[in-house]
Amino acid sequence: MKTLATMFGIFVMCNVALAGEKLREFSWSALQAAGQTVNGKIVPAGPQNPEESLAVENNSDSRATIQLLIIDQPSVKLPIYALRGRIKYEGVEGTGYLEMWNYFPGGAYFSRTLAGTGPMKALNGTSGWRDVVVPFFATGTPMRPSKLVVNLVLPSKGKVWLGPLKLFQYGPNEDPLAVAAAWWTDRQGGLIGGIGGGTMGLLGAMIGILSGTGRGRSFVIGLLVAMTVTGAVALATGIYALARGQPFGVFYPLMLGGGLPAVICGGLIPATRKRYAQIELRKIAAADIA
């Protein structure tokens, strides 16, 4: 088992390397704790927000440019780099976008998410959580940026939630905009999570009833082992999906639906065996008394 875990770890690290090198990750609460100004409301992770996010809103009909992040000395060493994260928005009027100003010794240049589709898609209307990428291609100069400034631009009313941002750098043969084809849609991922959770609940109730009455020992222990192994496989698959750049609707149901049974069922196996042994001892004691 330890050898398999090591091999899987090496496999995941190799795949992460193919997707670019992560230099830094920026958490909104960590930035605030460090004394930096955070222009928005920090929303903790929850049912509607899979990870901590920053909520920013424009309540007026006039254009608003909100500074989100300043990265001094980003330590970028390769000519291609990008900020990656996840974003959702509601009621955005006009065409909003994220922009990254890149400061070099010879001047400043910007990148903006104004594409019609993909991770650089502009912000308009309402959208659930999706990937967002703000890249920069400094292929024409040997210089590296001394500072990056990230802004959110909303031409009118609208509300935006932005998850933690990650700074990646890429080699000449890597594409920061390449997104792996999703194994299934977000809706299908929700169905998978719902069906899997319901099935786990029913199996858990069955295990509780049988173990509580001392019946079906071999079946219950076998079921717990099967659920633990299945959960571990699903968790490993979810980690692999995350490493391969699969969207949230793919890796999250696998990691959550796999991690919970792997931990819970795995932990219940010794306790359940002990429970059955206690019930058997009581039966033997009762038979001796009779």
PyMOL commands that set and color helices and strands:
alter all, ss='L'
color gray80, all
select helices_A, chain A and resi 2-18+28-33+118-120+186-213+217-243+248-289
alter helices_A, ss='H'
color red, helices_A
select strands_A, chain A and resi 21-26+41-43+53-58+64-72+80-104+107-112+123-137+147-154+158-162+165-170
alter strands_A, ss='S'
color yellow, strands_A
deselect
rebuild
show_as cartoon
